């Protein structure tokens, strides 16, 4: 449960950073201020993301393979979302960032799908354990 909660917290913070990043890219008059706000939220999200490492390690040691595989996939997708946000932040002064901004939609959706896949894998593993106890 700790991993699911931590992942969701990090994901939500990255979504906030994403929205602030998009605001900075779209702004013409206060772009620097918005970019600094986005960077602050990005740092906060990155700290939450880093805090997941311990929970990932616990799952790697104690979890069934399907759950461990789901954690690896979810973590990778969250990292790709993080990287996409950073790419857009780095290009906030370019003339055309529409392609990069558009990529945030796909990366956010992939990260969310990874989270849901992890939840399903964990739920299936717990259900299998409960069924085994009934026998």
C-alpha positions as CSV (number, residue, x, y, z in Angstrom):
1,X,0.0,0.0,0.0
2,X,2.9,2.4,0.7
3,X,4.1,2.1,-2.8
4,X,0.7,2.8,-4.3
5,X,0.2,5.8,-2.0
6,X,3.7,7.2,-2.7
7,X,3.3,6.7,-6.5
8,X,0.0,8.5,-6.5
9,X,1.5,11.4,-4.5
10,X,4.5,11.7,-6.9
11,X,2.2,11.4,-10.0
12,X,-0.1,14.1,-8.7
13,X,2.8,16.4,-8.0
14,X,4.2,15.8,-11.5
15,X,0.8,16.6,-12.9
16,X,0.9,19.9,-11.0
17,X,4.4,20.6,-12.4
18,X,3.1,19.7,-15.8
19,X,0.3,22.2,-15.7
20,X,2.6,24.9,-14.4
21,X,5.1,24.1,-17.1
22,X,2.4,24.4,-19.8
23,X,1.3,27.8,-18.3
24,X,5.0,28.9,-18.5
25,X,5.3,27.8,-22.1
26,X,2.0,29.6,-23.1
27,X,2.8,32.8,-21.2
28,X,4.2,35.8,-23.0
29,X,4.5,38.3,-20.1
30,X,5.4,36.4,-16.9
31,X,7.1,33.3,-18.3
32,X,10.1,33.4,-16.0
33,X,7.9,33.6,-12.9
34,X,5.8,30.7,-14.0
35,X,8.8,28.7,-15.0
36,X,10.2,29.1,-11.5
37,X,6.9,28.0,-10.0
38,X,7.0,25.0,-12.3
39,X,10.6,24.2,-11.3
40,X,9.6,24.4,-7.6
41,X,6.7,21.9,-8.1
42,X,9.0,19.7,-10.3
43,X,11.5,19.5,-7.4
44,X,8.8,18.7,-5.0
45,X,7.6,15.9,-7.3
46,X,11.1,14.6,-7.8
47,X,11.6,14.3,-4.1
48,X,8.4,12.3,-3.8
49,X,9.5,10.2,-6.7
50,X,12.9,9.5,-5.0
51,X,11.1,8.5,-1.8
52,X,9.6,5.6,-3.7
53,X,12.9,3.8,-4.0
54,X,12.7,2.2,-0.6
55,X,9.1,0.9,-1.3
56,X,10.3,-0.4,-4.7
57,X,13.1,-2.3,-3.0
58,X,10.8,-3.9,-0.5
59,X,8.5,-5.1,-3.3
60,X,11.5,-6.4,-5.2
61,X,12.5,-8.5,-2.2
62,X,9.1,-9.5,-0.8
63,X,6.7,-9.3,-3.8
64,X,5.7,-11.9,-6.3
65,X,7.2,-11.6,-9.7
66,X,4.0,-10.2,-11.3
67,X,3.9,-7.4,-8.7
68,X,7.7,-6.7,-9.0
69,X,7.3,-6.5,-12.8
70,X,4.5,-4.1,-12.4
71,X,6.5,-1.9,-10.1
72,X,9.4,-1.8,-12.6
73,X,7.0,-0.9,-15.4
74,X,5.2,1.8,-13.4
75,X,8.5,3.3,-12.1
76,X,9.9,3.5,-15.6
77,X,6.8,5.2,-17.0
78,X,6.8,7.7,-14.1
79,X,10.4,8.4,-14.9
80,X,9.6,9.0,-18.6
81,X,6.8,11.4,-17.6
82,X,9.3,13.2,-15.3
83,X,11.8,13.5,-18.1
84,X,9.2,14.8,-20.5
85,X,8.3,17.6,-18.1
86,X,12.0,18.5,-17.7
87,X,12.4,18.6,-21.4
88,X,9.5,21.0,-21.8
89,X,10.8,23.2,-18.9
90,X,14.2,23.3,-20.6
91,X,12.6,24.5,-23.9
92,X,10.3,27.0,-22.3
93,X,12.0,29.8,-24.2
94,X,11.9,28.1,-27.6
95,X,9.5,29.4,-30.2
96,X,7.7,26.2,-30.9
97,X,7.2,23.7,-28.0
98,X,3.9,22.4,-29.2
99,X,5.3,18.9,-30.1
100,X,7.0,18.6,-26.8
101,X,4.0,19.8,-24.8
102,X,1.8,17.4,-26.7
103,X,4.1,14.5,-25.7
104,X,3.2,15.3,-22.0
105,X,-0.3,13.9,-22.6
106,X,1.0,10.6,-23.7
107,X,3.6,10.3,-21.0
108,X,1.1,11.3,-18.3
109,X,-1.4,8.7,-19.6
110,X,1.4,6.0,-19.7
111,X,2.4,6.8,-16.1
112,X,-1.2,6.6,-15.0
113,X,-1.6,3.3,-16.8
114,X,1.5,1.9,-15.1
115,X,0.0,2.9,-11.7
116,X,-3.3,1.1,-12.6
117,X,-1.5,-2.0,-13.8
118,X,0.5,-2.1,-10.6
119,X,-2.8,-1.9,-8.6
120,X,-4.2,-4.7,-10.6
121,X,-1.2,-6.9,-10.2
122,X,-1.1,-6.2,-6.4
123,X,-4.8,-6.9,-6.1
124,X,-4.5,-10.2,-8.1
125,X,-1.6,-11.3,-5.9
126,X,-3.5,-10.5,-2.7
127,X,-6.5,-12.4,-4.0
128,X,-4.4,-15.4,-4.9
129,X,-2.9,-15.4,-1.4
130,X,-6.4,-15.2,0.2
131,X,-7.6,-18.1,-2.0
132,X,-4.6,-20.2,-1.0
133,X,-5.4,-19.6,2.7
134,X,-8.9,-21.0,2.2
135,X,-7.6,-24.3,1.1
